[in-house]
Amino acid sequence: MTKTKQRIVGVDGMGDLEKFRKLFEDHYRPLTVFAMKYVNGEDNAREIVQGVFVRLWETRKTLVIEKCARAFLYQSVKNACINHARTKHQQMHFTNDFSTLMLEDDVLERMIATEQLEQVYQAIEELPKSCRVIFKLSRIKQLQHGEIAKKLKISVKTVENQIGHALKKLAKVRHR
C-alpha cells in the first residue's frame, strides 16, 4: 500500500498566498492553544506557532507531507515546543508527566482536547469586556480577588460577582 503525498500549499503564484492565508486563519488560534499545553505563556506559544507557519511558507515549494495538513501542523507545533523547551531550558507545563508526554504520540486525542479548549477560550472572548478582563486576571494571570479589585479600582464583591457570572457562562459551553 503506497501512501499518497500531498503539498500543503501549491506553487501557483498568488494562489499560494490565499491558500496559506486560509490555512493560517483556520489553524493559528487552535495551534496556539495547543502549544500553550507544552510551553509557559501565551507569548511563547504564539511565537512557536508563527515560527511553524514561517517555516511552512519558506518550504512551501518543496514540502511534501504524507498525512493530512492538520495533523502535520499539530505534530510540527508539538516538535517545535519540545525544541523550544530544550533550547530555552524552560520549565515545561504539561498536563501529564514529561516522560509520558515524550513517549505519547496520540496527537489526535490532543487535537480533540485542544479544540474543546478552543471553545472555552472563544466563550471567554465572548464575555462582556469587564467580565472577561476580571476572569482573565483571575484564572490566567492568577491574581487574587483583592489584587484584581485594587488594580481595577472596584470592590472585591464586584470581582467575585463577575467571576461567578463568567463561570456560569462557561459551564454552558462545557455542556454543549
FIKOL-517429 format. One record per residue: residue in three letters; residue number from 1; x, y, z of N, C-alpha, C in turn. Coordinates in Angstrom, 2 decimals. Atoms other than C-alpha are relative to their C-alpha. Layout:
<node 'ala'; NUM; <X; Y; Z>; <X; Y; Z>; <X; Y; Z>> ...
end
This chain:
<node 'met'; 1; <0.85; -1.18; 0.00>; <0.00; 0.00; 0.00>; <0.89; 1.24; 0.00>> <node 'thr'; 2; <-0.82; -1.20; 0.06>; <1.55; 3.30; -1.03>; <-0.75; 1.17; 0.59>> <node 'lys'; 3; <0.59; -1.20; -0.59>; <0.96; 6.47; 0.86>; <-0.03; 1.09; -1.06>> <node 'thr'; 4; <0.05; -1.13; 0.93>; <-0.21; 9.42; -1.16>; <0.63; 1.20; 0.67>> <node 'lys'; 5; <-0.66; -1.19; -0.50>; <1.88; 12.50; -0.75>; <-0.73; 1.21; -0.56>> <node 'gln'; 6; <0.68; -1.19; 0.45>; <0.41; 15.96; -0.98>; <0.76; 1.24; 0.46>> <node 'arg'; 7; <-0.57; -1.27; -0.38>; <1.51; 19.53; -0.85>; <-1.00; 0.72; 0.88>> <node 'ile'; 8; <0.89; -0.79; -0.84>; <0.13; 21.73; 1.88>; <-0.47; 1.22; -0.79>> <node 'val'; 9; <0.29; -1.19; 0.78>; <0.27; 24.78; -0.37>; <0.58; -0.23; -1.38>> <node 'gly'; 10; <-0.48; 0.21; 1.37>; <0.56; 24.60; -4.16>; <1.07; 1.01; -0.39>> <node 'val'; 11; <-1.05; -0.91; 0.47>; <3.04; 26.51; -6.27>; <-0.51; 0.85; -1.16>> <node 'asp'; 12; <0.60; -0.73; 1.11>; <0.71; 28.55; -8.44>; <-0.09; 1.50; 0.25>> <node 'gly'; 13; <-0.06; -1.45; -0.13>; <1.78; 32.10; -7.70>; <-0.86; 0.54; 1.12>> <node 'met'; 14; <0.82; -0.66; -1.01>; <-0.79; 34.25; -5.90>; <-0.94; -0.97; 0.70>> <node 'gly'; 15; <0.84; 0.99; -0.65>; <-2.92; 31.19; -5.19>; <0.64; -0.52; 1.27>> <node 'asp'; 16; <-0.73; 0.41; -1.19>; <-0.21; 30.22; -2.72>; <-0.39; 0.85; 1.19>> <node 'leu'; 17; <0.25; -0.93; -1.10>; <-0.83; 33.29; -0.62>; <-1.40; -0.17; 0.55>> <node 'glu'; 18; <1.39; 0.16; -0.45>; <-4.60; 32.82; -0.49>; <-0.19; -1.34; 0.73>> <node 'lys'; 19; <0.10; 1.30; -0.66>; <-4.30; 29.11; 0.38>; <0.70; 0.04; 1.36>> <node 'phe'; 20; <-0.75; -0.10; -1.25>; <-1.71; 29.89; 3.01>; <-0.76; 0.84; 1.01>> <node 'arg'; 21; <0.77; -0.86; -0.89>; <-3.79; 32.71; 4.48>; <-1.17; -0.77; 0.62>> <node 'lys'; 22; <1.13; 0.79; -0.48>; <-6.79; 30.36; 4.77>; <0.48; -1.05; 1.02>> <node 'leu'; 23; <-0.57; 0.98; -0.91>; <-4.63; 27.66; 6.38>; <0.37; 0.65; 1.33>> <node 'phe'; 24; <-0.40; -0.74; -1.19>; <-3.25; 30.21; 8.83>; <-1.22; 0.40; 0.82>> <node 'glu'; 25; <1.21; -0.46; -0.71>; <-6.67; 31.66; 9.71>; <-0.74; -1.16; 0.66>> <node 'asp'; 26; <0.73; 1.16; -0.54>; <-8.17; 28.20; 10.25>; <0.72; -0.65; 1.19>> <node 'his'; 27; <-0.75; 0.80; -0.97>; <-5.37; 26.82; 12.41>; <0.82; 0.78; 1.02>> <node 'tyr'; 28; <-0.90; -0.75; -0.89>; <-3.43; 29.64; 14.12>; <-0.46; -0.05; 1.46>> <node 'arg'; 29; <0.47; -0.06; -1.40>; <-5.59; 30.01; 17.24>; <-0.03; -1.38; 0.66>> <node 'pro'; 30; <-0.03; 1.32; -0.64>; <-6.19; 26.29; 17.89>; <1.43; -0.52; 0.24>> <node 'leu'; 31; <-1.38; 0.44; -0.18>; <-2.48; 25.61; 17.38>; <0.67; 0.75; 1.15>> <node 'thr'; 32; <-0.55; -0.77; -1.11>; <-1.61; 28.40; 19.82>; <-0.48; -0.56; 1.33>> <node 'val'; 33; <0.54; 0.61; -1.22>; <-3.91; 26.90; 22.44>; <0.69; -1.34; 0.25>> <node 'phe'; 34; <-0.69; 1.28; -0.09>; <-2.33; 23.50; 21.73>; <1.42; 0.19; 0.52>> <node 'ala'; 35; <-1.38; -0.25; -0.43>; <1.18; 24.93; 22.15>; <0.07; 0.44; 1.45>> <node 'met'; 36; <0.02; -0.46; -1.39>; <0.20; 26.52; 25.47>; <0.01; -1.17; 0.99>> <node 'lys'; 37; <-0.04; 1.17; -0.86>; <-0.15; 23.00; 26.86>; <1.44; -0.48; 0.22>> <node 'tyr'; 38; <-1.38; 0.46; -0.04>; <3.56; 22.48; 26.24>; <0.98; 1.04; 0.52>> <node 'val'; 39; <-0.95; -1.04; -0.39>; <5.20; 25.83; 26.94>; <-0.65; 0.99; 0.95>> <node 'asn'; 40; <0.47; -0.98; -0.97>; <4.91; 28.52; 29.56>; <-0.30; 1.31; -0.70>> <node 'gly'; 41; <0.38; -1.32; 0.48>; <2.98; 31.55; 28.38>; <-0.56; 0.02; -1.41>> <node 'glu'; 42; <0.65; -0.15; 1.30>; <0.77; 32.56; 25.52>; <0.94; 0.63; -1.02>> <node 'asp'; 43; <-0.94; -0.62; 0.93>; <3.50; 34.74; 24.00>; <0.95; -1.04; -0.60>> <node 'asn'; 44; <-0.88; 1.06; 0.51>; <5.84; 31.75; 23.73>; <-0.75; -0.90; -0.97>> <node 'ala'; 45; <0.80; 0.86; 0.87>; <3.06; 29.65; 22.22>; <-0.23; 0.67; -1.36>> <node 'arg'; 46; <0.22; -0.74; 1.26>; <2.26; 32.33; 19.63>; <1.27; 0.04; -0.84>> <node 'glu'; 47; <-1.29; -0.07; 0.71>; <5.93; 32.71; 18.74>; <0.32; -1.34; -0.67>> <node 'ile'; 48; <-0.28; 1.34; 0.55>; <6.29; 28.97; 18.23>; <-0.89; -0.29; -1.20>> <node 'val'; 49; <0.93; 0.27; 1.10>; <3.17; 28.68; 16.06>; <0.34; 0.88; -1.20>> <node 'gln'; 50; <-0.39; -0.88; 1.10>; <4.22; 31.70; 14.00>; <1.24; -0.54; -0.70>> <node 'gly'; 51; <-1.21; 0.59; 0.57>; <7.62; 30.07; 13.52>; <-0.30; -1.19; -0.89>> <node 'val'; 52; <0.39; 1.15; 0.82>; <5.98; 26.89; 12.24>; <-0.59; 0.49; -1.33>> <node 'phe'; 53; <0.59; -0.52; 1.24>; <3.96; 28.91; 9.73>; <1.04; 0.68; -0.89>> <node 'val'; 54; <-1.07; -0.61; 0.79>; <7.04; 30.87; 8.64>; <0.79; -1.10; -0.73>> <node 'arg'; 55; <-0.75; 1.10; 0.63>; <8.95; 27.62; 8.02>; <-0.85; -0.68; -1.08>> <node 'leu'; 56; <0.91; 0.59; 0.99>; <5.90; 26.23; 6.20>; <0.01; 0.84; -1.27>> <node 'trp'; 57; <0.00; -0.89; 1.16>; <5.82; 29.27; 3.90>; <1.34; -0.07; -0.74>> <node 'glu'; 58; <-1.32; 0.02; 0.62>; <9.56; 29.17; 3.29>; <0.26; -1.30; -0.77>> <node 'thr'; 59; <-0.24; 1.28; 0.66>; <9.44; 25.50; 2.28>; <-1.18; -0.46; -0.85>> <node 'arg'; 60; <1.25; 0.37; 0.66>; <6.08; 25.56; 0.51>; <0.19; -0.63; -1.38>> <node 'lys'; 61; <-0.19; 0.52; 1.36>; <7.51; 24.78; -2.94>; <0.60; -1.40; -0.01>> <node 'thr'; 62; <-0.63; 1.31; -0.02>; <9.38; 21.68; -1.85>; <-0.59; -0.93; 1.05>> <node 'leu'; 63; <0.54; 0.81; -1.10>; <7.49; 20.48; 1.23>; <-1.09; -0.93; -0.51>> <node 'val'; 64; <1.01; 1.01; 0.32>; <5.54; 17.28; 0.70>; <-0.31; -0.72; 1.31>> <node 'ile'; 65; <0.39; 0.68; -1.24>; <3.56; 15.72; 3.53>; <-0.68; -1.32; -0.34>> <node 'glu'; 66; <0.58; 1.31; 0.22>; <2.34; 12.18; 3.92>; <-1.26; -0.22; 0.81>> <node 'lys'; 67; <1.25; 0.10; -0.74>; <-0.61; 12.86; 6.22>; <-0.76; 1.30; -0.21>> <node 'cys'; 68; <0.79; -1.21; 0.22>; <-3.31; 15.50; 6.39>; <0.72; 1.23; 0.55>> <node 'ala'; 69; <-0.67; -1.25; -0.38>; <-2.22; 19.12; 6.74>; <-0.22; 0.30; 1.48>> <node 'arg'; 70; <0.32; -0.30; -1.40>; <-3.95; 19.47; 10.11>; <0.89; -0.82; 0.95>> <node 'ala'; 71; <-0.85; 0.86; -0.84>; <-2.10; 16.51; 11.66>; <1.45; 0.43; -0.11>> <node 'phe'; 72; <-1.37; -0.47; 0.22>; <1.14; 17.76; 10.11>; <0.28; 1.25; 0.83>> <node 'leu'; 73; <-0.18; -1.25; -0.75>; <0.66; 21.20; 11.68>; <0.08; -0.27; 1.51>> <node 'tyr'; 74; <-0.02; 0.30; -1.44>; <-0.12; 19.80; 15.14>; <1.31; -0.68; 0.39>> <node 'gln'; 75; <-1.25; 0.69; -0.31>; <2.89; 17.48; 15.03>; <1.18; 0.98; -0.09>> <node 'ser'; 76; <-1.07; -0.99; 0.14>; <5.10; 20.35; 13.81>; <0.05; 0.93; 1.21>> <node 'val'; 77; <0.06; -0.88; -1.18>; <3.94; 22.58; 16.67>; <0.50; -0.75; 1.23>> <node 'lys'; 78; <-0.47; 0.80; -1.14>; <4.49; 19.78; 19.20>; <1.52; -0.10; -0.01>> <node 'asn'; 79; <-1.45; 0.12; 0.12>; <8.02; 19.24; 17.92>; <0.70; 1.34; 0.27>> <node 'ala'; 80; <-0.59; -1.33; -0.23>; <8.73; 22.99; 17.92>; <-0.05; 0.36; 1.49>> <node 'cys'; 81; <0.10; -0.26; -1.45>; <7.52; 23.22; 21.54>; <1.08; -0.75; 0.76>> <node 'ile'; 82; <-1.02; 0.81; -0.67>; <9.82; 20.42; 22.61>; <1.39; 0.59; -0.27>> <node 'asn'; 83; <-1.28; -0.63; 0.33>; <12.74; 22.05; 20.77>; <0.17; 1.31; 0.75>> <node 'his'; 84; <-0.03; -1.27; -0.73>; <11.88; 25.39; 22.36>; <0.40; -0.24; 1.45>> <node 'ala'; 85; <-0.30; 0.31; -1.39>; <11.99; 23.84; 25.81>; <1.46; -0.40; 0.17>> <node 'arg'; 86; <-1.40; 0.43; -0.09>; <15.34; 22.24; 25.13>; <0.95; 1.18; -0.14>> <node 'thr'; 87; <-0.93; -1.10; 0.24>; <16.97; 25.39; 23.79>; <-0.12; 1.11; 1.03>> <node 'lys'; 88; <0.22; -1.07; -0.98>; <15.47; 27.79; 26.31>; <0.13; -0.48; 1.44>> <node 'his'; 89; <-0.11; 0.58; -1.34>; <15.82; 25.44; 29.30>; <-1.12; 0.49; 0.91>> <node 'gln'; 90; <1.13; -0.49; -0.79>; <12.38; 26.50; 30.43>; <-0.71; -1.15; 0.69>> <node 'gln'; 91; <0.86; 0.96; -0.70>; <10.15; 24.74; 32.88>; <-1.19; -0.28; -0.91>> <node 'met'; 92; <1.12; 0.38; 0.86>; <7.59; 22.83; 30.82>; <-1.26; -0.14; 0.85>> <node 'his'; 93; <1.29; 0.15; -0.67>; <3.92; 22.93; 31.78>; <-0.84; -1.00; -0.79>> <node 'phe'; 94; <0.73; 1.06; 0.67>; <2.44; 19.63; 30.74>; <-1.19; -0.43; 0.84>> <node 'thr'; 95; <1.14; 0.54; -0.73>; <-0.89; 18.16; 31.63>; <0.35; -1.36; 0.58>> <node 'asn'; 96; <-0.46; 1.30; -0.50>; <0.89; 14.83; 32.15>; <1.48; 0.08; 0.31>> <node 'asp'; 97; <-1.42; 0.10; -0.28>; <4.32; 13.80; 33.31>; <0.80; 0.16; -1.29>> <node 'phe'; 98; <-0.81; -0.29; 1.18>; <7.07; 14.94; 30.89>; <0.41; -1.28; -0.73>> <node 'ser'; 99; <-0.43; 1.23; 0.66>; <8.34; 11.42; 30.21>; <-1.16; -0.68; -0.72>> <node 'thr'; 100; <1.18; 0.57; 0.65>; <4.83; 10.23; 29.42>; <-0.29; 0.76; -1.28>> <node 'leu'; 101; <0.28; -0.82; 1.17>; <4.37; 13.13; 27.04>; <0.98; -0.31; -1.12>> <node 'met'; 102; <-1.00; 0.26; 1.03>; <7.62; 12.39; 25.22>; <-0.26; -1.33; -0.70>> <node 'leu'; 103; <0.28; 1.29; 0.59>; <6.52; 8.80; 24.65>; <-1.34; -0.03; -0.72>> <node 'glu'; 104; <1.36; 0.01; 0.51>; <2.94; 9.66; 23.79>; <-0.06; 0.65; -1.37>> <node 'asp'; 105; <0.09; -0.53; 1.35>; <2.26; 10.12; 20.11>; <-1.44; 0.09; -0.46>> <node 'asp'; 106; <1.40; -0.05; 0.40>; <-1.51; 10.25; 20.15>; <-0.42; 1.45; -0.19>> <node 'val'; 107; <0.27; -1.40; 0.31>; <-1.82; 13.65; 18.52>; <-1.51; 0.23; -0.16>> <node 'leu'; 108; <1.44; -0.16; 0.21>; <-5.49; 13.05; 17.66>; <-0.72; 0.34; 1.30>> <node 'glu'; 109; <0.63; -0.30; -1.29>; <-6.52; 12.98; 21.33>; <0.32; 1.41; 0.45>> <node 'arg'; 110; <-0.40; -1.36; -0.37>; <-4.57; 16.17; 21.97>; <-0.71; 1.03; -0.87>> <node 'met'; 111; <0.71; -0.92; 0.89>; <-6.18; 17.80; 18.93>; <-1.43; 0.19; 0.47>> <node 'ile'; 112; <1.38; -0.08; -0.48>; <-9.65; 16.99; 20.25>; <-0.06; 0.83; 1.27>> <node 'ala'; 113; <-0.03; -0.77; -1.25>; <-8.77; 18.31; 23.71>; <0.27; 1.47; -0.29>> <node 'thr'; 114; <-0.32; -1.38; 0.37>; <-7.31; 21.42; 22.09>; <-1.21; 0.70; -0.59>> <node 'glu'; 115; <1.20; -0.60; 0.59>; <-10.46; 22.01; 20.08>; <-1.04; 0.32; 1.07>> <node 'gln'; 116; <0.92; -0.27; -1.10>; <-12.54; 21.73; 23.25>; <0.47; 1.22; 0.79>> <node 'leu'; 117; <-0.55; -1.14; -0.71>; <-10.22; 24.15; 24.99>; <-0.19; 1.28; -0.82>> <node 'glu'; 118; <0.21; -1.15; 0.88>; <-10.51; 26.47; 21.99>; <-1.42; 0.53; 0.15>> <node 'gln'; 119; <1.38; -0.44; -0.21>; <-14.29; 26.54; 22.52>; <-0.12; 0.79; 1.29>> <node 'val'; 120; <0.02; -0.73; -1.26>; <-13.72; 27.64; 26.10>; <0.63; 1.37; -0.18>> <node 'tyr'; 121; <-0.66; -1.29; 0.24>; <-11.27; 30.36; 25.01>; <-0.91; 0.92; -0.82>> <node 'gln'; 122; <0.91; -0.80; 0.80>; <-13.79; 31.52; 22.41>; <-1.13; 0.54; 0.87>> <node 'ala'; 123; <1.06; -0.44; -0.91>; <-16.50; 31.67; 25.09>; <0.50; 1.10; 0.93>> <node 'ile'; 124; <-0.58; -1.07; -0.84>; <-14.18; 33.73; 27.29>; <0.04; 1.30; -0.77>> <node 'glu'; 125; <-0.08; -1.21; 0.83>; <-13.66; 36.17; 24.43>; <-1.38; 0.61; -0.25>> <node 'glu'; 126; <1.37; -0.49; 0.22>; <-17.45; 36.48; 24.07>; <-0.63; 0.59; 1.27>> <node 'leu'; 127; <0.51; -0.60; -1.23>; <-17.91; 37.54; 27.70>; <0.01; 1.53; -0.13>> <node 'pro'; 128; <-0.07; -1.46; -0.01>; <-18.71; 41.22; 28.33>; <1.41; 0.44; 0.43>> <node 'lys'; 129; <-1.40; -0.43; -0.19>; <-15.46; 43.22; 28.43>; <0.46; -0.02; 1.45>> <node 'ser'; 130; <-0.44; -0.07; -1.40>; <-15.31; 43.89; 32.18>; <0.06; -1.39; 0.62>> <node 'cys'; 131; <0.03; 1.37; -0.52>; <-16.25; 40.31; 33.00>; <1.20; -0.79; -0.53>> <node 'arg'; 132; <-1.13; 0.69; 0.64>; <-13.64; 38.98; 30.53>; <1.32; 0.41; 0.62>> <node 'val'; 133; <-1.25; -0.51; -0.58>; <-10.89; 41.20; 31.95>; <0.20; -0.58; 1.40>> <node 'ile'; 134; <-0.08; 0.51; -1.37>; <-11.65; 40.16; 35.53>; <0.28; -1.50; -0.01>> <node 'phe'; 135; <-0.18; 1.45; 0.05>; <-11.89; 36.49; 34.62>; <1.43; -0.36; -0.42>> <node 'lys'; 136; <-1.37; 0.28; 0.45>; <-8.56; 36.54; 32.76>; <1.02; 0.33; 1.08>> <node 'leu'; 137; <-0.93; -0.35; -1.09>; <-6.83; 38.31; 35.63>; <-0.03; -1.08; 1.08>> <node 'ser'; 138; <0.14; 1.02; -1.04>; <-8.18; 35.67; 38.00>; <0.55; -1.36; -0.44>> <node 'arg'; 139; <-0.31; 1.38; 0.40>; <-7.76; 32.48; 36.01>; <1.28; -0.14; -0.82>> <node 'ile'; 140; <-1.21; 0.11; 0.83>; <-4.94; 33.23; 33.58>; <1.20; 0.63; 0.69>> <node 'lys'; 141; <-1.10; -0.67; -0.71>; <-2.82; 35.75; 35.50>; <0.10; -0.46; 1.45>> <node 'gln'; 142; <0.07; 0.57; -1.35>; <-3.83; 34.02; 38.76>; <0.17; 1.04; 1.11>> <node 'leu'; 143; <0.00; -1.03; -1.04>; <-4.31; 37.23; 40.71>; <-1.11; -0.31; 1.00>> <node 'gln'; 144; <1.01; 0.14; -1.05>; <-6.22; 37.16; 44.00>; <-1.10; 1.04; -0.22>> <node 'his'; 145; <1.13; -0.92; 0.17>; <-9.63; 38.85; 44.15>; <0.35; 1.41; 0.48>> <node 'gly'; 146; <-0.38; -1.30; -0.54>; <-8.23; 41.65; 46.30>; <0.96; 0.75; -0.92>> <node 'glu'; 147; <-0.95; -0.61; 0.94>; <-5.40; 42.28; 43.83>; <-0.72; 0.53; -1.24>> <node 'ile'; 148; <0.77; -0.42; 1.17>; <-7.85; 42.46; 40.94>; <-0.81; 1.24; 0.33>> <node 'ala'; 149; <0.81; -1.14; -0.42>; <-10.13; 44.82; 42.86>; <0.85; 1.26; 0.09>> <node 'lys'; 150; <-0.90; -1.16; -0.14>; <-7.22; 47.12; 43.67>; <0.47; 0.48; -1.37>> <node 'lys'; 151; <-0.51; -0.33; 1.33>; <-5.84; 47.01; 40.12>; <-1.06; 0.71; -0.85>> <node 'leu'; 152; <1.08; -0.56; 0.82>; <-9.23; 47.81; 38.54>; <-0.82; 1.07; 0.72>> <node 'lys'; 153; <0.70; -1.00; -0.83>; <-10.39; 50.10; 41.36>; <-1.49; -0.30; 0.09>> <node 'ile'; 154; <1.37; 0.45; -0.21>; <-13.53; 48.10; 42.01>; <-0.03; -0.79; 1.30>> <node 'ser'; 155; <0.09; 0.74; -1.26>; <-14.84; 46.20; 45.02>; <0.29; -1.49; -0.22>> <node 'val'; 156; <-0.26; 1.44; 0.05>; <-13.87; 42.62; 45.83>; <-1.30; -0.74; -0.35>> <node 'lys'; 157; <1.31; 0.62; 0.28>; <-17.60; 41.76; 45.73>; <-0.30; 0.04; -1.50>> <node 'thr'; 158; <0.20; -0.10; 1.45>; <-17.77; 43.01; 42.12>; <0.86; -1.04; -0.72>> <node 'val'; 159; <-0.89; 1.01; 0.59>; <-14.80; 40.81; 41.25>; <-0.63; -1.38; 0.15>> <node 'glu'; 160; <0.61; 1.31; -0.25>; <-16.49; 37.79; 42.85>; <-1.24; -0.22; -0.86>> <node 'asn'; 161; <1.21; 0.11; 0.81>; <-19.78; 38.50; 41.07>; <0.33; -0.23; -1.48>> <node 'gln'; 162; <-0.38; 0.13; 1.41>; <-18.10; 38.87; 37.68>; <0.60; -1.37; -0.30>> <node 'ile'; 163; <-0.57; 1.33; 0.20>; <-16.13; 35.66; 38.09>; <-1.10; -1.06; 0.04>> <node 'gly'; 164; <1.15; 0.91; -0.06>; <-19.31; 33.85; 39.10>; <-0.81; 0.03; -1.28>> <node 'his'; 165; <0.73; -0.18; 1.27>; <-21.06; 35.25; 36.02>; <0.75; -0.72; -1.13>> <node 'ala'; 166; <-0.82; 0.63; 1.05>; <-18.19; 34.09; 33.79>; <-0.06; -1.52; 0.11>> <node 'leu'; 167; <0.02; 1.45; -0.19>; <-18.16; 30.61; 35.29>; <-1.33; -0.61; -0.43>> <node 'lys'; 168; <1.31; 0.49; 0.43>; <-21.90; 30.21; 34.69>; <-0.08; -0.08; -1.52>> <node 'lys'; 169; <0.00; -0.02; 1.47>; <-21.48; 31.20; 31.03>; <0.88; -1.11; -0.57>> <node 'leu'; 170; <-0.94; 1.02; 0.50>; <-18.51; 28.87; 30.58>; <-0.51; -1.41; 0.28>> <node 'ala'; 171; <0.58; 1.33; -0.30>; <-20.37; 25.97; 32.21>; <-0.96; -0.40; -1.11>> <node 'lys'; 172; <0.91; 0.30; 1.11>; <-22.94; 26.24; 29.41>; <0.79; -0.50; -1.21>> <node 'val'; 173; <-0.84; 0.44; 1.11>; <-20.14; 25.82; 26.85>; <0.42; -1.44; 0.20>> <node 'arg'; 174; <-0.46; 1.36; -0.31>; <-18.92; 22.68; 28.58>; <-1.08; -1.05; -0.26>> <node 'his'; 175; <1.09; 0.96; 0.13>; <-22.34; 21.07; 28.32>; <-0.58; -0.06; -1.41>> <node 'arg'; 176; <0.50; 0.03; 1.40>; <-22.81; 21.68; 24.58>; <0.34; -1.31; -0.64>> 
end
